[in-house]
Amino acid sequence: MLDKIKTAMLLAGERGEFFPISMSQYPYNDTDAQIDYPLALKQAEKLGASWALEPEIPDVQGLRPEDAPDDIKDVGDDILGKAIICEEIARPFRIIRPSWNFIEPKIFLYQRGIRIKD
């Protein structure tokens, strides 16, 4: 059976070839290929690749960079309930509890002038 499959693939010119891009489980623009070999939507569709459309950015009232504290020691636990608007892409994000629990001890040490190595 294996010999039949190999022979059929050789005759079709498929043996040793990569799987077609249409079989990829990831949209082209979400892969590292988009960084190394950038394609526009139409080019990717022409090759048979799928494409992820950008989700609609919700209109959220949040903390703008210019309104944020200048020093990390001025940031408290209340930051967890606020959306922070990224100044580069204008999308909101939140700091979640596990991230805050990782950062908070470093802020405590920073406030006391203790330097730590990462």
C-alpha beads as a LAMMPS data file, in Angstrom:
LAMMPS data file: protein, C-alpha beads

118 atoms
117 bonds

1 atom types
1 bond types

-500.0 500.0 xlo xhi
-500.0 500.0 ylo yhi
-500.0 500.0 zlo zhi

Masses

1 110.0

Atoms # bond

1 1 1 0.000 0.000 0.000
2 1 1 2.840 2.399 0.884
3 1 1 4.484 1.775 -2.491
4 1 1 1.211 2.653 -4.265
5 1 1 0.954 5.941 -2.356
6 1 1 4.594 6.838 -3.081
7 1 1 4.200 5.984 -6.768
8 1 1 1.011 8.035 -7.070
9 1 1 2.706 10.996 -5.352
10 1 1 5.761 10.733 -7.606
11 1 1 3.603 10.660 -10.738
12 1 1 1.604 13.665 -9.538
13 1 1 4.799 15.554 -8.658
14 1 1 3.764 15.818 -5.002
15 1 1 6.410 13.661 -3.323
16 1 1 8.860 15.766 -1.304
17 1 1 6.724 18.908 -1.509
18 1 1 5.412 20.913 1.439
19 1 1 1.723 20.821 2.214
20 1 1 -0.148 23.523 0.309
21 1 1 -0.647 26.813 2.126
22 1 1 -4.405 26.309 1.921
23 1 1 -4.054 23.469 4.449
24 1 1 -2.455 25.711 7.087
25 1 1 -4.466 25.953 10.268
26 1 1 -3.256 29.518 10.864
27 1 1 -4.111 32.688 8.960
28 1 1 -1.117 33.903 6.959
29 1 1 -1.000 37.324 8.626
30 1 1 -0.813 35.691 12.092
31 1 1 2.330 33.711 11.260
32 1 1 6.026 34.596 11.234
33 1 1 5.906 34.223 7.452
34 1 1 4.146 37.595 7.292
35 1 1 7.231 39.160 8.907
36 1 1 9.777 37.517 6.601
37 1 1 7.646 37.382 3.430
38 1 1 4.982 40.082 3.787
39 1 1 1.922 39.693 1.605
40 1 1 -1.174 41.801 1.136
41 1 1 -4.616 40.260 1.565
42 1 1 -5.161 39.822 -2.197
43 1 1 -1.752 38.162 -2.675
44 1 1 -2.404 35.718 0.170
45 1 1 -5.858 34.861 -1.187
46 1 1 -4.341 34.260 -4.624
47 1 1 -1.999 31.685 -3.032
48 1 1 -4.925 30.064 -1.232
49 1 1 -3.952 31.210 2.253
50 1 1 -6.493 32.204 4.861
51 1 1 -6.404 35.682 6.394
52 1 1 -7.453 36.915 9.840
53 1 1 -9.405 40.143 9.765
54 1 1 -8.636 42.648 12.509
55 1 1 -11.287 42.552 15.213
56 1 1 -13.253 45.711 15.741
57 1 1 -11.700 47.794 18.508
58 1 1 -14.293 48.472 21.197
59 1 1 -14.876 52.063 22.176
60 1 1 -13.691 51.885 25.768
61 1 1 -13.101 54.711 28.167
62 1 1 -9.692 54.050 29.617
63 1 1 -6.504 55.454 30.989
64 1 1 -4.526 57.265 28.301
65 1 1 -0.698 57.299 28.526
66 1 1 -0.646 61.022 29.238
67 1 1 -3.005 60.471 32.207
68 1 1 -0.944 57.621 33.673
69 1 1 1.332 58.249 36.668
70 1 1 4.903 59.165 35.762
71 1 1 6.390 56.880 38.395
72 1 1 5.585 53.208 39.010
73 1 1 5.483 53.791 42.766
74 1 1 2.416 55.993 42.220
75 1 1 0.482 53.060 40.748
76 1 1 -1.798 51.161 43.094
77 1 1 -4.026 48.102 43.095
78 1 1 -6.808 50.148 41.486
79 1 1 -5.030 49.839 38.108
80 1 1 -6.538 46.352 37.813
81 1 1 -10.018 47.728 37.190
82 1 1 -9.010 50.146 34.444
83 1 1 -8.482 49.761 30.736
84 1 1 -5.181 51.195 29.550
85 1 1 -5.096 52.527 25.999
86 1 1 -1.908 51.698 24.076
87 1 1 -0.480 54.839 22.488
88 1 1 0.951 52.966 19.478
89 1 1 -2.051 50.951 18.317
90 1 1 -4.856 52.670 20.300
91 1 1 -6.187 49.349 21.617
92 1 1 -7.256 48.842 25.218
93 1 1 -5.628 46.288 27.489
94 1 1 -5.827 45.424 31.170
95 1 1 -3.309 44.306 33.736
96 1 1 -4.571 41.060 35.228
97 1 1 -4.125 39.896 38.825
98 1 1 -1.340 37.321 38.120
99 1 1 0.694 39.981 36.301
100 1 1 0.142 42.470 39.106
101 1 1 1.175 39.874 41.690
102 1 1 4.409 39.424 39.732
103 1 1 5.075 43.182 39.460
104 1 1 3.929 44.362 42.905
105 1 1 6.877 42.999 44.979
106 1 1 9.278 44.721 42.584
107 1 1 7.433 48.017 43.090
108 1 1 7.673 47.523 46.867
109 1 1 11.455 47.066 46.616
110 1 1 11.783 49.945 44.138
111 1 1 9.966 52.286 46.507
112 1 1 12.518 51.474 49.189
113 1 1 15.486 52.014 46.866
114 1 1 16.450 48.332 46.757
115 1 1 17.801 47.298 43.367
116 1 1 17.027 43.807 42.136
117 1 1 18.441 41.799 39.287
118 1 1 16.035 40.269 36.762

Bonds

1 1 1 2
2 1 2 3
3 1 3 4
4 1 4 5
5 1 5 6
6 1 6 7
7 1 7 8
8 1 8 9
9 1 9 10
10 1 10 11
11 1 11 12
12 1 12 13
13 1 13 14
14 1 14 15
15 1 15 16
16 1 16 17
17 1 17 18
18 1 18 19
19 1 19 20
20 1 20 21
21 1 21 22
22 1 22 23
23 1 23 24
24 1 24 25
25 1 25 26
26 1 26 27
27 1 27 28
28 1 28 29
29 1 29 30
30 1 30 31
31 1 31 32
32 1 32 33
33 1 33 34
34 1 34 35
35 1 35 36
36 1 36 37
37 1 37 38
38 1 38 39
39 1 39 40
40 1 40 41
41 1 41 42
42 1 42 43
43 1 43 44
44 1 44 45
45 1 45 46
46 1 46 47
47 1 47 48
48 1 48 49
49 1 49 50
50 1 50 51
51 1 51 52
52 1 52 53
53 1 53 54
54 1 54 55
55 1 55 56
56 1 56 57
57 1 57 58
58 1 58 59
59 1 59 60
60 1 60 61
61 1 61 62
62 1 62 63
63 1 63 64
64 1 64 65
65 1 65 66
66 1 66 67
67 1 67 68
68 1 68 69
69 1 69 70
70 1 70 71
71 1 71 72
72 1 72 73
73 1 73 74
74 1 74 75
75 1 75 76
76 1 76 77
77 1 77 78
78 1 78 79
79 1 79 80
80 1 80 81
81 1 81 82
82 1 82 83
83 1 83 84
84 1 84 85
85 1 85 86
86 1 86 87
87 1 87 88
88 1 88 89
89 1 89 90
90 1 90 91
91 1 91 92
92 1 92 93
93 1 93 94
94 1 94 95
95 1 95 96
96 1 96 97
97 1 97 98
98 1 98 99
99 1 99 100
100 1 100 101
101 1 101 102
102 1 102 103
103 1 103 104
104 1 104 105
105 1 105 106
106 1 106 107
107 1 107 108
108 1 108 109
109 1 109 110
110 1 110 111
111 1 111 112
112 1 112 113
113 1 113 114
114 1 114 115
115 1 115 116
116 1 116 117
117 1 117 118
